[in-house]
Amino acid sequence: MLTLLETTTMEERPMTQPPTFAAPTARAEPTAAPVAPSVKMQTEALCAWFGKNKVLQGISLPILEKRVTALIGPSGCGKSTFIRCLNRLHEVIPGAKMDGRVLLDNEDVYVRGMDPVGLRRRVGMVFQRPNPFPTLSIRDNVLAGWKLAGLRPKDPDTLVEKALNQAALWNEVKDSLNRNGASLSGGQQQRLCIARALALEPEVLLMDEPCSALDPIATAKVEELIHELGQKYTIVIVTHSMQQAARVSHHTAFLYMGDLVEYNATDALFTRPADRRTEDYITGRFG
C-alpha cells in the first residue's frame, strides 16, 4: 500500500509569490459567498447485524448533495454493509437486520409504506465486480432496470444514448449496441453497469469498490467518470485505496470495527487527521 507521504498534498506543493495588481479604479462588487451543500442523505445511530454479529455500531453520518463521499477502512469494518443499508439491500440477506434511521431528503426510508424497489430507483448501486446480464445486449443491459421494474421509458433509444454518454461509453459502443454486454472488456463492463444504474435517473449513486477488479487504465477512466458524475449526482464510494479516495472525493469517512472514527473534508482528513487511528490507517501502520 502506498503511504500518505507518497501522495501529493497542498503542503508539499511549492509556494510562489502572488502576482501584484494595480489598484482598481472603481469599487469592486462583493462576491457572493459559496453556497454550502445540503444534506441529501443522513444516517442516525445506524446499527446492523448479520444474525447475532453486530457489524455497525450506531453510525450517524451526513451525505452531502452533489458531492462524492468516500468510505475507507480495513476489510470487515462495515463499509459495504453501511451502503447496503442506504437502499435497503441489507434487509434481503437472510438473518440480517438493522436499527436506527436512514433519511433521504429528510424522509425515513425504512418507514412503513416505503417501497424498496422505488427507493432503489432513487438510490442506485454499482457493485464491486462488473455484473452485466450475460444474455443481454449492450442496449438491453442499459434498459434492464426499467424492465425489471415493469416500466418502459418513453424514448428508449434516447435514454440508452444519454446513459452511455454519461458513463463515457457511447463512443466506444454506439455502432455495436446489439453486441453481447459480457463481451466487453472489464472496464467497459463496469461502465456499462454504471450506465445501467444511471438509466434509472437516480438521485444517489452507491459504488462498492467499483475499481477493485480493474486494471490501472480502466481505473483511471472510472475515476474520471466519478469526478464528472459528482457534479450532478450524490455519490458514496467504498474504496480500499487511499489515493483513490484522495483523488475523487470531497469528504471521507473512516470506519473501524463498525464505528465511525472520523469524518471530514478529504484534504483535512488526509493531511490533519484528528484521531490517531485515522493517521495510523492512512499511513499504512495497520489495515
C-alpha positions in Angstrom: 0.0 0.0 0.0 1.3 3.5 -0.8 1.7 5.7 2.3 0.4 9.2 2.8 3.9 10.5 2.2 3.7 9.2 -1.4 0.7 11.3 -2.2 0.8 15.0 -3.1 -0.7 17.3 -0.6 -1.2 21.0 -0.6 1.6 21.5 1.9 4.1 19.7 -0.4 3.4 22.0 -3.4 6.0 24.7 -3.9 4.8 28.2 -2.9 5.0 31.1 -5.3 4.7 34.8 -4.7 1.2 36.0 -5.6 1.2 38.5 -8.5 0.6 42.2 -7.8 -2.1 44.2 -9.4 -2.8 47.9 -9.8 -5.5 49.3 -7.5 -8.9 49.2 -9.2 -10.3 52.4 -10.4 -13.8 51.5 -9.3 -15.1 49.8 -6.2 -15.4 46.1 -6.9 -18.7 44.4 -6.2 -18.5 41.9 -3.3 -18.5 38.3 -4.5 -21.3 36.1 -3.3 -20.4 33.6 -0.6 -20.3 30.0 -1.8 -23.5 28.1 -1.1 -22.9 25.2 1.4 -24.1 21.9 0.0 -27.3 20.5 1.6 -27.6 17.1 3.2 -29.1 14.6 0.7 -29.0 11.5 2.9 -28.2 11.0 6.6 -27.9 8.1 9.0 -28.8 8.4 12.6 -27.4 5.8 15.1 -27.4 3.2 12.3 -26.7 -0.3 13.6 -26.7 -3.5 11.5 -26.4 -7.2 12.3 -25.8 -10.5 10.5 -27.6 -12.9 12.8 -26.1 -12.1 16.3 -23.0 -10.5 14.8 -23.3 -6.7 15.1 -21.3 -5.1 12.3 -22.4 -1.4 12.6 -22.2 0.2 16.0 -24.5 3.2 15.7 -23.2 5.4 12.8 -24.5 8.9 12.3 -23.2 10.4 9.1 -24.3 13.1 6.7 -24.1 12.6 2.9 -23.9 15.9 1.1 -25.8 16.6 -2.1 -23.9 16.5 -5.4 -20.7 15.6 -3.6 -18.6 12.5 -3.5 -18.2 10.9 -0.1 -15.6 8.1 0.3 -15.8 5.4 2.9 -12.4 4.0 3.9 -11.3 1.4 6.5 -9.9 -2.1 6.7 -11.7 -5.1 5.4 -14.6 -6.2 7.6 -15.2 -2.7 9.2 -18.7 -2.4 7.8 -18.3 -0.2 4.8 -20.2 -2.3 2.3 -22.9 -3.1 4.9 -23.3 0.6 5.5 -24.0 1.5 1.9 -26.3 -1.5 1.5 -28.4 -0.2 4.4 -28.8 3.1 2.4 -31.0 1.5 -0.2 -32.3 -1.4 1.8 -30.3 -4.2 0.2 -29.1 -5.3 3.6 -32.5 -6.5 4.6 -32.7 -9.0 1.7 -29.9 -11.1 3.3 -31.3 -13.9 5.4 -30.7 -13.2 9.1 -29.8 -9.5 8.5 -31.4 -6.7 10.4 -30.8 -3.0 11.2 -31.8 -0.4 13.7 -31.6 3.4 13.6 -32.7 5.7 10.8 -31.7 6.4 7.2 -33.1 9.6 5.8 -33.4 10.6 2.2 -34.5 14.2 1.8 -35.4 14.0 5.5 -37.7 11.1 4.9 -37.1 7.8 6.7 -36.5 5.1 4.0 -37.5 2.4 6.5 -40.8 3.9 7.3 -43.9 1.6 6.8 -45.2 2.0 3.3 -41.9 2.9 1.7 -41.4 0.8 -1.5 -37.9 -0.7 -1.5 -38.0 -1.1 -5.3 -38.9 2.6 -5.8 -36.2 3.5 -3.3 -33.6 1.6 -5.3 -34.5 3.6 -8.4 -33.7 6.8 -6.4 -30.6 5.3 -4.7 -28.8 3.2 -7.3 -25.9 0.7 -6.7 -22.8 -0.3 -8.7 -21.1 -3.4 -7.3 -17.5 -4.4 -6.8 -17.3 -6.7 -9.8 -18.9 -5.8 -13.2 -22.1 -7.8 -13.5 -23.8 -7.1 -16.9 -26.5 -9.6 -17.7 -24.6 -12.1 -19.9 -27.5 -13.0 -22.2 -28.5 -9.3 -22.9 -27.1 -6.9 -25.5 -25.4 -3.7 -24.5 -28.7 -1.8 -25.3 -30.8 -4.2 -23.2 -28.4 -4.1 -20.3 -28.8 -0.4 -20.1 -32.6 -0.7 -20.1 -32.6 -3.8 -17.7 -33.5 -1.8 -14.6 -36.6 -0.4 -16.3 -37.7 -3.8 -17.5 -37.2 -5.4 -14.0 -39.4 -2.7 -12.5 -42.1 -3.4 -15.1 -41.7 0.1 -16.7 -40.9 1.3 -20.2 -39.3 4.7 -20.9 -40.9 7.0 -23.4 -37.9 7.1 -25.7 -35.7 4.1 -25.0 -33.1 4.9 -27.7 -32.5 8.4 -26.4 -32.3 7.1 -22.8 -29.7 4.5 -23.8 -27.6 7.1 -25.6 -27.8 9.5 -22.7 -26.8 6.9 -20.1 -23.9 5.5 -22.2 -22.7 9.1 -22.7 -22.9 9.8 -19.0 -20.8 6.6 -18.4 -18.3 7.7 -21.1 -19.0 4.6 -23.1 -21.2 5.8 -26.0 -18.4 6.5 -28.5 -16.9 3.0 -27.9 -20.1 1.0 -28.4 -22.5 3.2 -30.4 -22.0 1.1 -33.5 -22.5 -2.3 -31.7 -25.4 -1.8 -29.3 -26.7 -5.3 -30.2 -23.4 -6.9 -29.1 -23.5 -9.0 -26.0 -22.7 -6.9 -23.0 -20.5 -9.6 -21.5 -18.2 -9.4 -24.5 -16.9 -6.0 -23.4 -13.6 -5.6 -21.5 -13.7 -5.5 -17.7 -13.5 -1.7 -17.6 -16.2 -1.3 -20.3 -18.4 -3.8 -18.4 -18.1 -1.7 -15.3 -19.0 1.5 -17.2 -21.9 -0.4 -18.7 -23.1 -1.2 -15.2 -22.8 2.4 -14.3 -24.8 3.3 -17.4 -27.5 0.8 -16.3 -27.7 2.5 -12.9 -27.8 6.0 -14.4 -30.6 5.0 -16.9 -33.0 4.9 -13.9 -32.1 8.5 -13.3 -31.2 8.1 -9.6 -30.6 10.9 -7.1 -27.9 9.0 -5.3 -25.3 6.5 -6.7 -23.7 4.0 -4.3 -20.4 2.4 -5.6 -18.9 -0.5 -3.7 -15.2 -0.7 -4.6 -16.0 -0.2 -8.3 -12.4 -0.3 -9.4 -11.1 -3.3 -7.4 -11.3 -5.7 -10.3 -10.0 -3.3 -13.0 -6.6 -2.5 -14.4 -4.9 0.9 -13.9 -6.1 2.3 -17.3 -9.7 1.2 -16.7 -9.5 2.5 -13.1 -8.4 5.9 -14.3 -11.4 6.1 -16.7 -13.8 5.2 -13.9 -12.2 7.7 -11.6 -12.5 10.4 -14.2 -16.1 9.4 -14.6 -16.8 9.6 -10.9 -15.3 13.1 -10.8 -17.7 14.2 -13.6 -20.8 12.5 -12.2 -20.1 14.1 -8.8 -21.2 17.4 -10.2 -24.7 16.0 -11.0 -25.2 13.2 -8.5 -24.7 12.4 -4.9 -22.2 9.6 -4.8 -20.9 7.4 -2.0 -17.9 5.2 -2.9 -16.3 2.4 -0.8 -12.6 2.1 -1.5 -9.5 0.5 -0.1 -7.3 2.9 -2.0 -6.2 5.9 0.0 -5.0 7.5 -3.2 -8.4 6.9 -4.9 -10.3 8.5 -2.0 -8.0 11.5 -2.2 -8.4 11.9 -5.9 -12.2 11.5 -6.3 -13.9 12.5 -3.1 -14.9 15.7 -1.4 -15.5 14.2 2.0 -14.1 11.0 3.6 -15.4 8.8 6.5 -13.1 6.4 8.2 -14.8 3.3 9.7 -13.1 0.9 12.0 -14.6 -2.2 13.6 -18.1 -0.9 12.9 -17.6 2.5 14.3 -17.3 5.9 12.6 -13.9 7.1 13.8 -13.7 10.3 11.8 -15.5 12.2 9.1 -14.1 15.4 7.5 -13.3 17.1 4.2 -11.0 14.8 2.4 -8.0 17.2 2.3 -8.3 17.8 6.0 -8.7 14.1 7.0 -5.7 13.0 5.0 -3.4 15.9 6.0 -4.6 16.7 9.5 -6.4 13.7 10.9 -8.0 14.3 14.3 -7.8 10.7 15.5 -4.6 8.7 15.9 -6.3 5.6 14.5 -7.1 7.5 11.3 -3.4 8.6 11.0 -2.2 5.1 11.6 -4.5 3.7 9.0 -3.8 6.2 6.2 -0.1 6.0 6.7 -0.2 2.2 6.5 0.6 1.2 10.1 -2.4 -1.2 10.0 -5.1 -2.3 7.7 
